[in-house]
Amino acid sequence: MKAATLIAGGLIGAAALGGAGLATAHAEPGVIVAPDGSRYYGDQGDGNGLAYLAELRDVGLTGGTPVDAAVTARGVCMQRAQGTTALALVESYKASGDTLDQAVAIVDHAEWHFCPDAMYTWPGN
């Protein structure tokens, strides 16, 4: 499935600007707001395709189901585990037609929900 039909910079954008982690105060119950304003639903490492899909919709990506979103996220995690950098993945999604904010959300939020260990290696690898 094409990323633009399924799937705001998140922590990647915050890290690039020297920001640190997520805000601890919740504007809404169950929602974490990052320093750049992107919203995270659910918990880190929860494997929640519905929350991931909602985050992608926040940046204008429509269509798909929570199962489709989870498949996309697991693909991101697999590529990260094989050594692909977060930046390379973002560039790949941009090349397929997603905006920078959408590409960052696809990668960053996938890591948040499905492979949080990958999040803290950026930009080092």
Order of alpha helices (4+ residues) and beta strands (2+ residues): alpha-alpha-beta-beta-alpha-alpha-alpha-alpha-alpha
